[in-house]
Amino acid sequence: MALKKMSLRGYLQNQFLICDTKRPDFPDADVTFGRWSLYLGQSLSVARLLNPDRSTFGYVFGIAVDSDGEFLEGGYHDAPSPERAGWPAFEQWIESLTGRWGALVTDQGATRFYTDPSGSIGAVYDRNSRSLAASLGLCLTREVVDHPDYDHSAVEERGGRYTLFDTRDATARRMNPNCYLDLSDFSETRYWPRPESIALHNGRLADSYDLLQERTEKVMTAIAHRRRAWLPLTGGQDSRLLLAMAGRALEKIESGFAHVSNYANRRDAAIGERLAARMGFAFERHDYRDHKTKKRRAEVDVANFHAGLGFPMKAPSELDNGLHLKLPAGAVIFRGHQTGLLRAVFSERIGAQARRRLPWQVRRLLAVPRPEFDSSVHRRFRGRYWAWLNALPPCAEANSTDLMMLEIFYPSSVGAIFPAWQRTFLMSPFNGRQQLGIVLAMDEEYRRGSHPVHDIVERFAPQLNDIPFDYELPAKLGTLYDPDHMAQVTQARREATSERAWTLAEPEWQVEQRRRA
């Protein structure tokens, strides 16, 4: 099915709106689904979920790829209908999707909304007006009533976030992405993770790595076949991980790139260029010193970003200096984000006892910048964080830090920023519950040491391992071109990774026998 038009354009082109009354600002809905009107941004792909008789039971919009590597668009027959198979079967299928997407689904009784596991499609709802949208600005038809718990200047100027599912508005809420939203009363009910969701593939780390790579390659390939796709490459771990897992998708991805807005970015670009060259992959360096943007254009881009958010916050530097214009309009930009779980980036402290101590966890939510966090901020937010923590299912208690990152932090950051980013479509090809459930089953201490990242790079792109990460290099750029220095700073990591790779290749019985010896 191809829709004749898409209502939301310009700075709303990556957004959606669902409401049960006609909006005067958007007179004609793209889809009428029961009592609900669905308005869609022109950059979103749309799939119609079909019963065997070709009747429609739902829509998936955004970008989603299933476990077979199929890009969801047009009529789609492989999703189990909740009316025929039940909601649990449909939710199990939902686990197979990767991308940045939303789903509006019915069983002819209830109508529900689902989203990707980090809420990166954006999902803000207002129970009073019975509306749901990708952003606060699109959700509300009234003026924002400031939430009383926040220093709004911290968000506007200093990098704070509206957290714990709050928005700038006192009553509009951001949805927990691992709940579904029942549109009859706008109540949320958790459905993921299920007890069986958190498990290594075949119970083995090596098999899990293989599945993660296979899945990521399928996702990137499917998207690059349908859309222009670009991959940022830096000195960090996430971009190298995606590069290593991309496999044959690199044949379809147009180019790697790095934006250079400061000295640290120049080092990132130098490392990214090395990585791309090693893989025989195209690369572009976009340096603000070589690109001049008109002041008026930058002002308009920042204003559109704020309009897309629905509230003011500090705009990314690429909007101010115009580097976002160096990328093709409408391109998909692959980002890491959820790959951070492979190195447990939020786990400042590990273990059951550490998870019972709330201050360090509440501080990570960034209701205020870290230097401004104090006991008064902790008291203001600890009750709601404690309520969220206590509501986790038993199977997820040991992964509460991971889920705090996935369910609370990411929706308040990428879930707000991605829909407001107009020119390109930002998304992670690792943002799928199947992949994340595998990662959550890996030992937290092992992940904290970044061992899975290095294991995966060694397993699928070992030619990248002698190129230093940014944290292995001094500030001076010249050291990146000194082979002896590069060999020295990467030696310990390479040797430890090779030792683990040998262990991963052994049969389980042999590993156990060697341990006992």
N, C-alpha and C positions, 0 to 999 in steps of 0.2 A: 504494500500500500504506500503510495506517495501522497503526502498532503499537498493540496493546491498552493498553500501559502503558509507562512509562519508569521504569527502576529508580532513577535517581539524582535525588534531590530536595534541597530546601533549599540549603545552600551548595555542593552538587555539581551543581546543575541545569544548569550550562553546561559540564559535563565529560563525559568518556567513559572507558571502561576496556575493554581487549582482553586476554584471557588464555586459556590453553589448559587451565586447571584451574578447577573451580568454586570460587568464593570464598564462604566461609561467611557473610561479611557481606552478600553479595548472592546469595541462593540461586538465583534464576531469571534467566537471561540474557534480554535483550530480543530478541537475534538469536543463533542458533547457525549458524555459517558454517564448514562443514568441522569441523575440530577446535577452532575458535576460538569463544569466547563474547564477545559484544559487549554492553556495558552502556551505556546512553545517558541523558544528562540530559534532564529533561522540557522544557527550553527549546530543545532542538536540533531542527531540521527534519531529516528523513531521506528520502533518495531511494534507491530500489532500481534498480540498473543492470541492464537487461534485454537478453537476446539476442532475436533475431527470434522464437524459439519461446517467449518469455516466461520462460525460465529465468533465474535470477539469477547474475550474475558479480561483483557487488560492491555496496557501499553507500557513499554520500556523506552525511555528516552535518555539522551546523553550519548555516551559511548560505552557499549558493553560487549564483551566477547565471552562466549560460553566455553565449556571445558573441551569441546572438540575444535576450538579455534574458529568458530563461526561468528562473524560480526553481525550483531542483531540489527536488522533493518528490514523494512517491508513486512510481509506476512511471515510469521514464525510459528512452527508447528510443534517444537520439541519441548515446550514447557508444559508440565502437568497442570490441568485446570483444577483450581481448588474446589469447584463444585463437583467434579467427577472423581478426583483423586484425594481431596482433602487438603487443608492448609499445610499440614506437616510435610506432605510430598512436595508442595509448591515451594516451601521454605528450604527444603533440601536442595531443590534445583537452584534457588537463589544463591546458595553457597557456591555454586559452580561459576557464577559470573564474576568477571574482573573488569574494572574500569571506573568510570565516573558517571553514575546513572541514577535515575529514579524510576519507580514502577508504580502505576496505578492499576489496581486489580480488584475484581469482584467475584464472589461465588453466588451471585444473584440475591444474596441476603445482605452480607456486610461488604463494604468497600474499604480497602486498605491501601496505605502508601508505604512502600519500602524504599530503601536507599542503599548506596554502596557502603562498605563497612567503616569508612571514615567520614561519611557525610560530605564528601568533596563536591557533590553536585549542588550542595546548599539546601537546607530544609528548615525554614522558619515558619511557624504557624501562629495564628491568632484565633483562639477559640471563640472569642466574642463575634468576630466578623466571619467566622467559618471560612478562613482562607489559609492557604499554604503556598509558599513560594520559595525561590532560590535565595532571596535576600529580604532583609527587613524592609527596604524601601519599596519593593514590589508587593510585599505582603500587606502592608498597611495602606488604608485609604484616608486615614486621619493623621494628625500630627503625632510625632513621637512624644511619649511621656517618659522623661528620663528615669531610669532605674535608680532607686535611692541608695543602693549598696556600692556604687562605684564613684571613684574620682575620674570623671570623664576626660579630664585633661591628660591622665596617664595613658589612655587609649589614643587620644587625638594626637599627642605629641611625643610620647616616650616609650611606645612599644607595649603597653598593657593590652589585655584581652578581656572581652566579655566572656566569662567562663561558666562552667557548671550549667550549661544549656541556657544561660541568660543571654539577652540581647541588650542593646541600648535602651529599649523600651521596657517599661515596668511589667507588662503582662505578656507581650509576644515572646514566644519561646523558640529556642533552637532544638531540633529533634535529636534524641539519642539515636545514632544510626543503626544500632543493633537491636532496636525495637521497631515494631511496625506501628503506624498511626492509624487508629480506627476512626474513619471520618464521620461516623455517626455521632460521636461525642468528643472527638479529638483527644482520646486517651492513648497512652503509649503502653505497649506490652513487649517485654523482651522475648526474643525467639532465638538468639545466638549469643554465646556459643552453646551448642548442645554438648552433653557429656562426650559423645564420640567425635566431636569436632576437633578437639585438641589431641592430636596424635601424630607421631612420625609415620611416614609412608612405609608400610611393611615393617614398622617397628625399628627401622634402621636409618641412621643419619645419612649414609651414602645414598640410599634410595630416595631419601627426602630431598637431597641436593639435586638429584637427577630430575625429580618431578618438578621442583621449583624452576629449574632451568628450562625444561620442556614447556612448562606452562607459560613462562614469561616470553619465550621465543614465539610461541603461538600467538599470544596476545599482541606483541609488537608487530609481528608479520601481518596479522589480520588487519590491524589498524593502518599500517603503512601501505597496504594494498588499496585501501579505500580513501585515505587522506594523505596529504603531504605531512610528513613526520620529521621532526628534528630532535636531536639528543644533546642536551648540555653535557659537557665534559669538563671536569675540574680536578683539583688535587684531592678531593674528598673521596670517601669510600662508596657512597651511594651511586655516583655516576659510573665509577669503574665497575661496580657490581652489575649495573644494567648493561654496560658495554660487554662484559664477559658473558652474560646470559642471553644476549640478543641473538647470537648464532646467525642463521641465514637471514634474519630480519635486516641485518646491516646492508644487504643487497638492495633493499627497498627504501630504507630510511635515507632521506636526502643528504643530511650532513650532521656532523657534530658542530658545536659552537661553544664559545664562552663570551660572556659580557664582561668588559673591563671598565669598572667605575672607580677603582682605587688600586693601590699597590698590591694588596692581597689578591685581588682579582687578576693582576698581571701574572702572578705566580701560578694561580689556578689555570690561566690560559696556556702558560708554557707547559705545564704538566698535561693538560688536556690535549694539546697539540701533539705531544709525544705519544700519548695513548692512541690517538687516532692514527698516527703514522704507523705505529706498530701493528695495527689491525688493517692497514690499507684502506682507511675510512676517511672520507672528506671531512674537512674541519674549517671553520671560519672563526676568526678573532674579531669581535666587535668592540672597538676601543672608543670611549667617549671623546678622546682627544682627536680622533679622526672623523668624528660625526658631530655636526652642528645641527641643532634643532631650534626652530624659532620659538621664542619665549611664549608667544600666543598659543602655538600648538601644544607645548608642554602644559600650559595652564588648562587648556580644554581637556587634554587627556587625564590630568589629575582630577578635574571637576567631574568628568564622566566616571572615573573610578569611584569617587565618593558617592555619586548618584547611584551607581551600581551596588555599592555597599548598603546605602541607606543611612549612613552615619559617617562622620569624619574620623579618619585615622591617618597616621603617617604613610604617605604613598611610597611604594618601592622606587629606588633610585632610577630604574630603567624608564620610568615615566617622566621623571624630571629631566633626564639627559637625553631622552629620545631613543635609547638603544633598543627598546622593544620594537621600534619601527624597522630594524634591520632584519627581522624575521618575517616570512611570508604571511600575509593576512589569511586567517583561517587555518593555519597549520596546527597540527597537534604537537605539543611539546611534552616529551616524556620526562617525568620527574621521579625522583626516588621516594622521598617521604616515608612510606610504610616499610621500605627496606631498612629503615633505622631500627626496627624491631630485631633485625638480625644481629645488631650489636647492643641491644638493650639500652638505648641512649637515655631513657628516663630513669634507669635503675641506679640512682645515686647510692642507694643502700639495698642490700639483698637479704632475703630471708623473712620468715614469718614474723619475727620480732620487729624487724625494721618496718614491715608493712603496717604494724600497729601504731607506729609513731607518725602522727599526722602532719606536723609542721613542715617537714621537708617536702611532703607530697603536695600540700596546699600551695607552698611557694612555687612549685613547678608549674602551676596553672597560669601564672603570670597575670593575675587580676591587677597587679601593679608590677613594674619592673623589679627584678630581683633585689637591687640595692634598697628599694623602698619597702620591702616586705618587713613587717614587724608583728608584734603580738596582737595589735588591734585588727590588722588585716586577717590574721589567722582566726581570731574569734568570729569575725564577720562571716567567714566562708566554711569553717570546719564542720558545722552542723550539716550542711547540705552535702559536703564531700563524704562525711561519715554515713549519711543516709544512702548515698550512691554505693559506697563500699559495702555496706551491710546487705544491700539488695542483690549483689552479684550471686549467681548460682554457685553451688559448692564446687563444681568442676572448674570454675574460673578463679577461685580465691587465690591460688598461687600465682596467677597472672594478673593480679589487680593493677600492678604498675604498668604493664603493657596495655591493659584496657583503659587505664586512665589516659594514656597517650593517644590511643586509637579513638576512644569514644568522647573524651572531654576536650583534650588539647587540639586535636586535628580539626574537629568541627568548628572550634572557635577561631582557628587560624586559616587553614586552606579552605574550610567550608564557607568562610566569609570572603576570602580574597579571590579564589578561583572564579566564582560566578561574576565577580565585578571586573575581572580581567577581560578586556574587550577584544583585543586584536587576535589573540591565539587561544587555543583550547588547551589548558594545562591539565595533566592527569598523570597518575602513576600506573604503569603496566603491572605493578605488583599488588595493586589494591583489590584483592579478592579473598574471600573468606577461606577458600580451600588452601591457598598459600599461607595465609596468616595463621590458620589453625595448626599447620605443620610447624611454623616458626615458634608459636607459643609452647609447643611441646619440647623444644630444645632447652637444655639446661641454661638457666639464667646467667650463672657465673661464666659458662662457656661463651655465651653470647656477649657478655659484658667485655670480654677480652677480644672481641671482633673476630673470633676464630671462624665462625661460619662464613663471614665475608671473605677471609683469606682462603678458606677451604674451597669455596665456590670459584673464586678467580683461578686458583691453582688447578682446579678440576676441568674448567672449561676454556680458560684463556691464559695458560701459564706464561705465555710470552709477555704478559703485562707485569709480572711479579717483580722484575728488577727495576721498574720505574718507581721512584719513591712517592709516597703519599705526602700531602702538604705537611702533616705533623712530623714527618721524618726529616724535613729540610730546614735549614736556618733561613732567615729572612732574605739573605743574599741570593739573587736569582742565578748567579753564575755557577753555583754548585750543582745545578741541574745538568750542566753540560760537562761535568767532570766525572768520567766513568769510574775512577777509583773511589771518589767520594760516594757516588751512588751505590756502588757495590758494598761499601763499608756500612752505610746507614741502613741498607735493606737486608744485610746478611742474616741477622738474628731472626727477623721475621720470616725470611725465605727458608731458612733451615728448619725452624719450628713448623712451618706449614708443610714442608716436604715430609717431615716425620709423621705428622698427623695424616697426610695423604696416604702414606704407606700403611698406616694402621687402618684407615677407612677401607682400604682395598682387601684387607684380610677377612676371611670368614669369621663369623661371630665366635664359633667354638675355638678358633685359633687365638683370637684376641683374649678370650677368657683364660685359655691355657697359659698364655704368656704372662698375663697378670698374676696368676697364681705362682708362677715360677719366680 
